[in-house]
């Protein structure tokens, strides 16, 4: 492996991770200084800010005409966020789920995922598609701001602690916070440039597709801010921030990242047949699986966490086996299709039925 390629990739990844953290801190404190509700900061600035690497990488890839990395980064990140991040976080401590996630945010995540599939059926996400997606983000954010005014003081205090924002801070430090924002943006731009260049060289050197690299290495790399945020929230026992961060980031990835990427791309973002036939349906299935898991007791248990993490391992193995044309791919595919997935669906269905019976009895 070329040391220069590896250096570009690693340094770009470090810049993306640190830049996202700096950007989130600056934006969160600036929003707090302006008197914006900590709840809104938690649901928008933190969730959207941790997706800044995906935005930087996908827009840079789209501008350069590397559509497979742009689409693979978003789809792969959304799968990674639910299966890996929620899986690991729930293994640390069972995660509580607010009713709003079940009623609004998860259904919106599922709807956005299905909309992406429908838009990609003609093999391209054009500029008009991008406008529709980005408009959806604006509407969603306005709704969150309106809804946050109705939240209890306890929930607002929780988000205030989670994003380290003090509404009563009489020393807002405007220059410092704006400096953090600008520094974070510069780091994200440079980091995305070097990460994409390194990923493309990786793909060519290993003889695998750019889509494969986008779905795995780039997706996991750009999701590091979500990993850090959700795991720290789980360790600190902060209710729902770990879950809300993942769901909010997934919504942002589709509506904003792909929306803006397709708007600035000279010819839109082309969607590979492989993504349409396998990866995007997997993303939809993963999003849909959140509803029964979240609904059952409104808790993501350690058992659920282990199941989610196990599915991520299986998905990654499938991608690697397929790329390397390993004979065991067919065996893994058969086992997942005819045994593991049906068993999981049956288990989730039983959990939902039990939960409905409990509510009926109450």
N, C-alpha and C positions, 0 to 999 in steps of 0.2 A: 504493500500500500504506500502510495506517495506521501511522504511526511508533510509536504506543503498542503496537499488536499486535506489531510487529517488536521493540520494546524488551522486552516481556514474554517473547517467545520466546528472544531472545538471552541475556537475563539469567538466565532459567530454565535454559538450556543450560549456561551458565558455572557456575552454582551446582551443577548436577548433576555436572559433570565434576570440579570442585574438591572437592565434597563426597564423591564416591566415592573420590578419591585420599586424602583425609584419613581417611575411614572405614577403608580398607584398611590404611593405615599404623598407625592406632591398634589395629586388630584383630590385625594381624600381630605387632606388638611385644608386645601384651598376651598373645597366645597363646604367644609365645616365652618371656615371663616366667613363664608358668604351666607351662613345661616340655613343651608340646605339640610334637610332631615338626615340624620345618620342612617336611618333605614333605607332611604333612597341611595345614599352613598354605598351602603352594603350591597344593594340589589343591582346597582348600575355601575358605579365606578370600580368597585372591587371585582364583580363578576365580569364586567366588560374589560376592565384593565388587565386582568390576568389573561385575557384572550388577545391582548395587543400583539404578542409574538405571532399568533396565527394570522392576524390582520397584516402585519408587516411582511411576513413570508409570502402569503398568498397574493397580495397586491403586487409585490416585487416579481413573483413568478408569472402572474398574469401579464404584467407589462412587458416581460421578456418573451412572452409566448410559450412559457412552459406550463401549459394548462394542467398536465397530469399532477405536477407537484401542488398546484393551487387547490385542485379538487381533492386530491389525496390527503393533503394536510388537514382540511376541514373535516372530511368524513372520518379519517383516522383519528383525529383529535376527539371528535364526539364519541366514537366508540371507546377510545382510551379513557375519556373522562368518566363515563358511567361504569365500565367494567373494571378498570384498574383503580381509579382514584376512589370511587365510592366503595369498591371492594376492600381496598386497603384501609380506608377510614373506618368502615363498619367493623373490620376485624379488630381495630384498636379499641373502639367503643361503639355499641349500638347507637345508631343515629335517629334522632327524632325528626318527624316530618310534619310540617305545618299543613293545615287544611288548604291554604291557598295554592300550594304546590300541586295538590291532587286535583283541585277544581279548575285551576287556570294554567299554571306554568308548564306542568308536564303535558297536558293536552296540547298546549301551544307548541311545545318542543316536538311532539309527534306530528302535528299538522305541518310545521315548517319542514320536517324531514320528508313527509309525503309530497309536499309541494315541490321540494327540490327534485325528487324523482320524476314528477310529472313535467317539470320544466326541462329536465334533461332527456326526455324521450326523443326529442329531435336531435340529440347528440350535441347540443350547444346551449349554454346559458347566456342569452344575449343581453344587450344593454337594457331593453325594456324589462326583461326578467329581473335584472339587477335593481332597477328603479322600484319595482313592486316589492322585492325583498327588503330593500332599505327603508321604504315607506312603512313596512310592517314594523320595523324596529322603532321608528319614530313614534308610531301609535302605541306600541307596547310600553315605551319609556314614559310617555305622557300619562298612560293609565297607571303605571307604578307610582308616579309622583302624586297623582290624585288619590290613589288608594292608600298611600303611606300616611296621609293626614288622618286616617281613621284608625291607625294602629294604636295599641295601648302603650303607655309610658314604659312598661317593662320590656316590651319588644324593642322599642326605640333605644332604651338603655343598653340592651344586649348588643345591638348592631353598633352602637357608639363604642362599646368596649372592643368589639371584634375588629373594627377598622381603625381604632385608636384615634377617634375624632372627638374633640371637646367643643361642644356648641357654645360654651360660655367663655371660651378662650378670648381674653381681651387683648392679646398680642398675636394677631394673625400671621405675622411674618410673610407679607405678600411677596417680597422679592425672593425670599428663600424658596417658597412653594412654587412660584413661577419658574425659578431656576431649576428645581427638581423636574418640573414638567418638560422643560426644554432639553435638559440633559437626558432624561428618559427617552424622549423622542429621537434624539441623535443616536443614542446607543441602539435603539430598536432598528433604525434605518440601516446603520452599519452592520449590526448583527444579522439582520435578515439577508442583506446582500451577501455576506460571507457564508452564511449557513446554506443559502440556496446554491451558491457556486460550488461549495464543498459537496452538497448532496448530489448535484448533477454529475460531478466528477466521480463520486462514489458509484453512482448508477452505471456510468460508462465503464468504470474500471472493473466492477463486479459482473457486468453483463446482464444486469436486471433492469426492469423498467423504472422510469421516473415515478410512475404511479405507486409501485411497490415501495420505493424509498420514501415517498410522501406519506403513505399509509402507516409506515412503521417508524423509521428513525426520525424523520422530520416531525411527524405527528406527536411522538412521545417527547421529543425535545422541546417543541413549542408549548407543550402542556405542563412543563415544569412549574410555572407559577401557580397553576391550579393545584398541582400536587402539593406544593408547599403550603398554600393557603388552606386547603381542605384538611390536610393531615394535622397542621397546627391547630385548626379549629376543633378537630376531634380530640386532640390531646388536651386542649384546654376546656373541653366539655361545653363548648359554645353551641347552643341549640340551633340546629338548622342552617348554620352558616356554611358548614361543609357541603350540605346537600344543595342549598340555594346557589352556592358558587358554581357548582357543576351544571345545574339546570340552566342558570342564567348564562353561563359561558357557552353552552351548546346552542341556545337560542341566538346569542350574539354571533357565533361562528357562521350560522347559516344566513341570518338576515343581514348582518353587517359585512362580515368578511367576504362571503361569496357575492353579496350584493355590490359592494364597492369594487371588488376585483373584476366582476363582469362589466361594470360601468366603465372602468378605466382601460380594460383590455381592448386593443385595437379591433379584434374580431370576436369578442366575447370569449367565454371559456368552453372549450370543447370537452365533452364528457365521454370518456372511453367506454366501450361496450362492457368491459370487465367491471367497471364501477357500477354501471346500470344493472348488470345481471347479478352481481354478488355484493359488493361493498356497501352501496347505498341501501339495498334491502336489509343487510345486516344492521346498519345504523338505525333504520326504522324499527326493526325487531327489538333492538336494544332499548330504544326510546320507549316503545310500547310496553316492554317488560317492566318498566319503572312503575306503571300504574298499579298492577296487582301487588308488587312488592311494597310500594309506599302505602297502599290502602290497608294492607293487613296489619292492624294494630298501630298504624301510622308510625312504624318503627322499621328501620333497616337493621335486621339482626346480624349477629356474627355469622350465622348460617347463610344468610343472604349474601353477606360480604364474601364468604368463601366461594359461593356459587358464581358470583360475578367475576371474581378474580380468576377462577378456574376457566371460565368462558374466554377471558382475555388471553390466557395462555394457549387455549385451543385455537383461537382465531389467529394468533401470531404464528403458531406452528403451521397452520394451514397455509398462510401466506408464504412462509419460508419454504415449506415442502413444495408448494406449487411453483415458486420461482426457481427452485433447484431441480424440479421435475423428479422428486423422490417418489418411489413406488408406493410408499406408505400413505400418500395423500388420499388415495381412494378409500383405504381402510378407515382413516380418520373421518373422512366425509360421511361414510356409511354409518359409522358409530354415532356421530353427532346427529345425523338426519333421522335415524330409526330408533335410537335408544336415549341419548342424553337429552335432546330437545323435547321429545314427547314426555319424558319423565319429569322434566322441569315444569312444563306446562301443566301437567297433572297436579304437581305439588303446589304450584301457585294457585290453581283453580280451587283446590281443597282449602287453601288458606283464605281465599276470598269468601267462599261459602261459609266457613266457620265465622268469619268476621261479620258477615251479614246476619247470621243466626244470632250472634251475640247482641247486635244492635236491635234485632227484632224482639229478642227476649227482654231487653232493657226497656 
